[in-house]
Amino acid sequence: MGTALIQSPALLAVYPGESTTITCTMNPKENSKFSWYQQEPGQAPKLLVYGISTLASGVPAQFSGSHLGADFTLTISNVDTNDAGTYYCIE
């Protein structure tokens, strides 16, 4: 049996200066190699967070990763227009 990932919300609108979270629920909850990527329009995906909570090189501290049980969360604090894009959770 494979691993199922469910990401929510599918679409999110946030005003500049706000904070937001994106959650992936993984079943079974067994992978510590969990990562988050951001893809801006016309660009290749960029690694933000790996190993659940480690920021990739050059990624600002406004991004953070965490998990509780089967829920893996990406938090973006003080959102800026440059943060627009598609976010992916990968196990």
OpenMM code with the backbone's topology and positions (N, CA, C; nanometers):
from openmm import Vec3, app, unit

residues = "MET GLY THR ALA LEU ILE GLN SER PRO ALA LEU LEU ALA VAL TYR PRO GLY GLU SER THR THR ILE THR CYS THR MET ASN PRO LYS GLU ASN SER LYS PHE SER TRP TYR GLN GLN GLU PRO GLY GLN ALA PRO LYS LEU LEU VAL TYR GLY ILE SER THR LEU ALA SER GLY VAL PRO ALA GLN PHE SER GLY SER HIS LEU GLY ALA ASP PHE THR LEU THR ILE SER ASN VAL ASP THR ASN ASP ALA GLY THR TYR TYR CYS ILE GLU".split()
positions = [
    Vec3(0.0832, -0.1173, 0.0000),
    Vec3(0.0000, 0.0000, 0.0000),
    Vec3(0.0883, 0.1244, 0.0000),
    Vec3(0.0565, 0.2225, -0.0845),
    Vec3(0.1369, 0.3425, -0.0971),
    Vec3(0.1015, 0.4473, 0.0060),
    Vec3(0.1732, 0.5586, -0.0055),
    Vec3(0.1497, 0.6719, 0.0833),
    Vec3(0.0548, 0.7697, 0.0171),
    Vec3(-0.0413, 0.8197, 0.0913),
    Vec3(-0.1355, 0.9188, 0.0396),
    Vec3(-0.1030, 1.0547, 0.0998),
    Vec3(-0.0973, 1.1580, 0.0140),
    Vec3(-0.0759, 1.2952, 0.0588),
    Vec3(-0.1975, 1.3776, 0.0227),
    Vec3(-0.2500, 1.4510, 0.1181),
    Vec3(-0.3639, 1.5390, 0.0939),
    Vec3(-0.3223, 1.6793, 0.1359),
    Vec3(-0.3194, 1.7731, 0.0397),
    Vec3(-0.2769, 1.9097, 0.0674),
    Vec3(-0.3982, 2.0008, 0.0746),
    Vec3(-0.3977, 2.0910, 0.1748),
    Vec3(-0.5093, 2.1846, 0.1871),
    Vec3(-0.4594, 2.3182, 0.2440),
    Vec3(-0.5233, 2.4283, 0.2084),
    Vec3(-0.6307, 2.4370, 0.1090),
    Vec3(-0.5748, 2.4290, -0.0321),
    Vec3(-0.6611, 2.3987, -0.1278),
    Vec3(-0.6177, 2.3893, -0.2671),
    Vec3(-0.5885, 2.5276, -0.3250),
    Vec3(-0.6605, 2.6280, -0.2801),
    Vec3(-0.6426, 2.7660, -0.3264),
    Vec3(-0.6488, 2.8574, -0.2054),
    Vec3(-0.5591, 2.9556, -0.2026),
    Vec3(-0.5476, 3.0403, -0.0850),
    Vec3(-0.5171, 3.1828, -0.1277),
    Vec3(-0.5920, 3.2781, -0.0764),
    Vec3(-0.5664, 3.4206, -0.1006),
    Vec3(-0.5319, 3.4864, 0.0324),
    Vec3(-0.4195, 3.5562, 0.0350),
    Vec3(-0.3701, 3.6176, 0.1579),
    Vec3(-0.3277, 3.7608, 0.1274),
    Vec3(-0.3560, 3.8511, 0.2187),
    Vec3(-0.3149, 3.9907, 0.2027),
    Vec3(-0.1715, 4.0096, 0.2524),
    Vec3(-0.0970, 4.1023, 0.1901),
    Vec3(0.0391, 4.1305, 0.2380),
    Vec3(0.0400, 4.1637, 0.3869),
    Vec3(0.1405, 4.1098, 0.4561),
    Vec3(0.1548, 4.1322, 0.5993),
    Vec3(0.0887, 4.0269, 0.6854),
    Vec3(-0.0021, 3.9484, 0.6274),
    Vec3(-0.0672, 3.8413, 0.7032),
    Vec3(0.0232, 3.7184, 0.7112),
    Vec3(-0.0155, 3.6252, 0.7949),
    Vec3(0.0483, 3.4939, 0.8025),
    Vec3(-0.0510, 3.3892, 0.7558),
    Vec3(0.0017, 3.2793, 0.7036),
    Vec3(-0.0862, 3.1729, 0.6556),
    Vec3(-0.0184, 3.0381, 0.6719),
    Vec3(-0.0971, 2.9333, 0.6671),
    Vec3(-0.0438, 2.7978, 0.6741),
    Vec3(-0.1032, 2.7122, 0.5634),
    Vec3(-0.0217, 2.6193, 0.5165),
    Vec3(-0.0645, 2.5174, 0.4209),
    Vec3(-0.0326, 2.3834, 0.4864),
    Vec3(-0.1255, 2.2917, 0.4813),
    Vec3(-0.1083, 2.1638, 0.5494),
    Vec3(-0.1161, 2.0481, 0.4516),
    Vec3(-0.0262, 1.9527, 0.4700),
    Vec3(-0.0352, 1.8244, 0.4010),
    Vec3(-0.0552, 1.7164, 0.5059),
    Vec3(-0.1522, 1.6319, 0.4822),
    Vec3(-0.1753, 1.5178, 0.5698),
    Vec3(-0.1226, 1.3941, 0.4995),
    Vec3(-0.0321, 1.3240, 0.5659),
    Vec3(0.0318, 1.2069, 0.5070),
    Vec3(-0.0127, 1.0825, 0.5819),
    Vec3(-0.0533, 0.9825, 0.5065),
    Vec3(-0.0971, 0.8574, 0.5657),
    Vec3(-0.0336, 0.7420, 0.4885),
    Vec3(0.0520, 0.6594, 0.5470),
    Vec3(0.0931, 0.6635, 0.6876),
    Vec3(0.1929, 0.7761, 0.7146),
    Vec3(0.2028, 0.8167, 0.8400),
    Vec3(0.2849, 0.9312, 0.8812),
    Vec3(0.4262, 0.8867, 0.9192),
    Vec3(0.5047, 0.8459, 0.8236),
    Vec3(0.6311, 0.7816, 0.8575),
    Vec3(0.7533, 0.8456, 0.7948),
    Vec3(0.7404, 0.9532, 0.7202),
    Vec3(0.8536, 1.0022, 0.6431),
    Vec3(0.9129, 1.1293, 0.7011),
    Vec3(1.0398, 1.1212, 0.7437),
    Vec3(1.1091, 1.2393, 0.7942),
    Vec3(1.1796, 1.3144, 0.6821),
    Vec3(1.1630, 1.2674, 0.5576),
    Vec3(1.2244, 1.3346, 0.4429),
    Vec3(1.1240, 1.4261, 0.3732),
    Vec3(1.0273, 1.4712, 0.4464),
    Vec3(0.9199, 1.5538, 0.3936),
    Vec3(0.9740, 1.6912, 0.3551),
    Vec3(0.9303, 1.7450, 0.2387),
    Vec3(0.9793, 1.8735, 0.1889),
    Vec3(0.8657, 1.9596, 0.1356),
    Vec3(0.8930, 2.0906, 0.1314),
    Vec3(0.8020, 2.1879, 0.0715),
    Vec3(0.8745, 2.2626, -0.0397),
    Vec3(0.8033, 2.2842, -0.1501),
    Vec3(0.8572, 2.3593, -0.2636),
    Vec3(0.7622, 2.4726, -0.2993),
    Vec3(0.8196, 2.5797, -0.3544),
    Vec3(0.7416, 2.6898, -0.4107),
    Vec3(0.7748, 2.6994, -0.5591),
    Vec3(0.6719, 2.7151, -0.6412),
    Vec3(0.6939, 2.7365, -0.7838),
    Vec3(0.6257, 2.8661, -0.8250),
    Vec3(0.7068, 2.9620, -0.8683),
    Vec3(0.6542, 3.0881, -0.9189),
    Vec3(0.6239, 3.0715, -1.0669),
    Vec3(0.5297, 3.1491, -1.1193),
    Vec3(0.4928, 3.1349, -1.2611),
    Vec3(0.6145, 3.1458, -1.3528),
    Vec3(0.6286, 3.0478, -1.4418),
    Vec3(0.7376, 3.0471, -1.5386),
    Vec3(0.8724, 3.0057, -1.4838),
    Vec3(0.8774, 2.9620, -1.3584),
    Vec3(1.0033, 2.9241, -1.2948),
    Vec3(1.0019, 2.7769, -1.2541),
    Vec3(1.1215, 2.7234, -1.2311),
    Vec3(1.1329, 2.5871, -1.1789),
    Vec3(1.0961, 2.5871, -1.0302),
    Vec3(1.0487, 2.4747, -0.9781),
    Vec3(1.0195, 2.4673, -0.8340),
    Vec3(1.1445, 2.4949, -0.7504),
    Vec3(1.1264, 2.5627, -0.6389),
    Vec3(1.2361, 2.5986, -0.5492),
    Vec3(1.2133, 2.5321, -0.4141),
    Vec3(1.3155, 2.4624, -0.3660),
    Vec3(1.3075, 2.3976, -0.2350),
    Vec3(1.3036, 2.5034, -0.1250),
    Vec3(1.2044, 2.4933, -0.0376),
    Vec3(1.1923, 2.5842, 0.0764),
    Vec3(1.2355, 2.5178, 0.2061),
    Vec3(1.1770, 2.4003, 0.2328),
    Vec3(1.1959, 2.3309, 0.3605),
    Vec3(1.2174, 2.1830, 0.3317),
    Vec3(1.3130, 2.1218, 0.4009),
    Vec3(1.3342, 1.9774, 0.3878),
    Vec3(1.3509, 1.9168, 0.5267),
    Vec3(1.3399, 1.7837, 0.5333),
    Vec3(1.3512, 1.7168, 0.6631),
    Vec3(1.2489, 1.7679, 0.7631),
    Vec3(1.1323, 1.8016, 0.7152),
    Vec3(1.0170, 1.8526, 0.7907),
    Vec3(1.0308, 2.0005, 0.8270),
    Vec3(1.1474, 2.0416, 0.8834),
    Vec3(1.1549, 2.1777, 0.9380),
    Vec3(1.2844, 2.2531, 0.9080),
    Vec3(1.3733, 2.1969, 0.8264),
    Vec3(1.5000, 2.2638, 0.7962),
    Vec3(1.4842, 2.3543, 0.6750),
    Vec3(1.5180, 2.4825, 0.6908),
    Vec3(1.5095, 2.5761, 0.5790),
    Vec3(1.6232, 2.5514, 0.4814),
    Vec3(1.5917, 2.5515, 0.3529),
    Vec3(1.6937, 2.5401, 0.2497),
    Vec3(1.7778, 2.6674, 0.2481),
    Vec3(1.8967, 2.6577, 0.1941),
    Vec3(1.9883, 2.7711, 0.1881),
    Vec3(1.9243, 2.8896, 0.1168),
    Vec3(1.9343, 3.0069, 0.1778),
    Vec3(1.8835, 3.1284, 0.1168),
    Vec3(1.7361, 3.1548, 0.1366),
    Vec3(1.6651, 3.0630, 0.1992),
    Vec3(1.5207, 3.0809, 0.2215),
    Vec3(1.5013, 3.1670, 0.3460),
    Vec3(1.4232, 3.2748, 0.3358),
    Vec3(1.4062, 3.3636, 0.4513),
    Vec3(1.3316, 3.2967, 0.5667),
    Vec3(1.3563, 3.3479, 0.6865),
    Vec3(1.2991, 3.2896, 0.8085),
    Vec3(1.1487, 3.3101, 0.8189),
    Vec3(1.0881, 3.3815, 0.7253),
    Vec3(0.9421, 3.3955, 0.7271),
    Vec3(0.8743, 3.2620, 0.6947),
    Vec3(0.9504, 3.1675, 0.6371),
    Vec3(0.9001, 3.0333, 0.6082),
    Vec3(0.9410, 2.9399, 0.7212),
    Vec3(0.8511, 2.8512, 0.7607),
    Vec3(0.8856, 2.7498, 0.8600),
    Vec3(0.8017, 2.6253, 0.8375),
    Vec3(0.8603, 2.5125, 0.8706),
    Vec3(0.7916, 2.3849, 0.8570),
    Vec3(0.7792, 2.3165, 0.9916),
    Vec3(0.6702, 2.2443, 1.0102),
    Vec3(0.6497, 2.1712, 1.1349),
    Vec3(0.5572, 2.0533, 1.1080),
    Vec3(0.5399, 1.9697, 1.2092),
    Vec3(0.4411, 1.8621, 1.1946),
    Vec3(0.3872, 1.8215, 1.3304),
    Vec3(0.2653, 1.7722, 1.3263),
    Vec3(0.1983, 1.7176, 1.4441),
    Vec3(0.1210, 1.5963, 1.3962),
    Vec3(0.1635, 1.4795, 1.4403),
    Vec3(0.0994, 1.3567, 1.3934),
    Vec3(0.1190, 1.3411, 1.2441),
    Vec3(0.0105, 1.3238, 1.1715),
    Vec3(0.0166, 1.3046, 1.0266),
    Vec3(0.0095, 1.4361, 0.9498),
    Vec3(-0.0036, 1.5496, 1.0207),
    Vec3(-0.0167, 1.6798, 0.9550),
    Vec3(0.1180, 1.7506, 0.9483),
    Vec3(0.1596, 1.7841, 0.8271),
    Vec3(0.2833, 1.8567, 0.8024),
    Vec3(0.2449, 1.9959, 0.7531),
    Vec3(0.2992, 2.0990, 0.8167),
    Vec3(0.2522, 2.2348, 0.7933),
    Vec3(0.3646, 2.3259, 0.7470),
    Vec3(0.3357, 2.4056, 0.6446),
    Vec3(0.4230, 2.5144, 0.6023),
    Vec3(0.3573, 2.6440, 0.6475),
    Vec3(0.4288, 2.7230, 0.7249),
    Vec3(0.3797, 2.8533, 0.7690),
    Vec3(0.4593, 2.9619, 0.6986),
    Vec3(0.3879, 3.0604, 0.6472),
    Vec3(0.4513, 3.1768, 0.5853),
    Vec3(0.4069, 3.2981, 0.6660),
    Vec3(0.5020, 3.3638, 0.7304),
    Vec3(0.4728, 3.4817, 0.8112),
    Vec3(0.4980, 3.6075, 0.7292),
    Vec3(0.4255, 3.7135, 0.7607),
    Vec3(0.4448, 3.8423, 0.6945),
    Vec3(0.4488, 3.8258, 0.5425),
    Vec3(0.3427, 3.7713, 0.4882),
    Vec3(0.3342, 3.7399, 0.3449),
    Vec3(0.3584, 3.8650, 0.2608),
    Vec3(0.4315, 3.8448, 0.1515),
    Vec3(0.4634, 3.9512, 0.0566),
    Vec3(0.4135, 3.9085, -0.0810),
    Vec3(0.3956, 4.0040, -0.1698),
    Vec3(0.3498, 3.9696, -0.3052),
    Vec3(0.4474, 3.8755, -0.3752),
    Vec3(0.5754, 3.8784, -0.3365),
    Vec3(0.6747, 3.7874, -0.3950),
    Vec3(0.6511, 3.6421, -0.3554),
    Vec3(0.5656, 3.6191, -0.2584),
    Vec3(0.5372, 3.4826, -0.2135),
    Vec3(0.4293, 3.4146, -0.2970),
    Vec3(0.3742, 3.4869, -0.3942),
    Vec3(0.2709, 3.4278, -0.4804),
    Vec3(0.3295, 3.3110, -0.5585),
    Vec3(0.2513, 3.2070, -0.5749),
    Vec3(0.2959, 3.0912, -0.6513),
    Vec3(0.2209, 2.9665, -0.6097),
    Vec3(0.2703, 2.8546, -0.6573),
    Vec3(0.2144, 2.7243, -0.6236),
    Vec3(0.3080, 2.6561, -0.5254),
    Vec3(0.2513, 2.6021, -0.4194),
    Vec3(0.3298, 2.5353, -0.3158),
    Vec3(0.2996, 2.3863, -0.3184),
    Vec3(0.4065, 2.3067, -0.3096),
    Vec3(0.3939, 2.1613, -0.3165),
    Vec3(0.4529, 2.0972, -0.1923),
    Vec3(0.3851, 1.9970, -0.1412),
    Vec3(0.4443, 1.9108, -0.0396),
    Vec3(0.4881, 1.7817, -0.1090),
    Vec3(0.6062, 1.7363, -0.0718),
    Vec3(0.6648, 1.6167, -0.1338),
    Vec3(0.7158, 1.5263, -0.0225),
    Vec3(0.6877, 1.3975, -0.0341),
    Vec3(0.7442, 1.3046, 0.0649),
    Vec3(0.8491, 1.2168, 0.0005),
] * unit.nanometer
topology = app.Topology()
chain = topology.addChain("A")
for resn in residues:
    res = topology.addResidue(resn, chain)
    for name in ("N", "CA", "C"):
        topology.addAtom(name, app.Element.getBySymbol(name[0]), res)
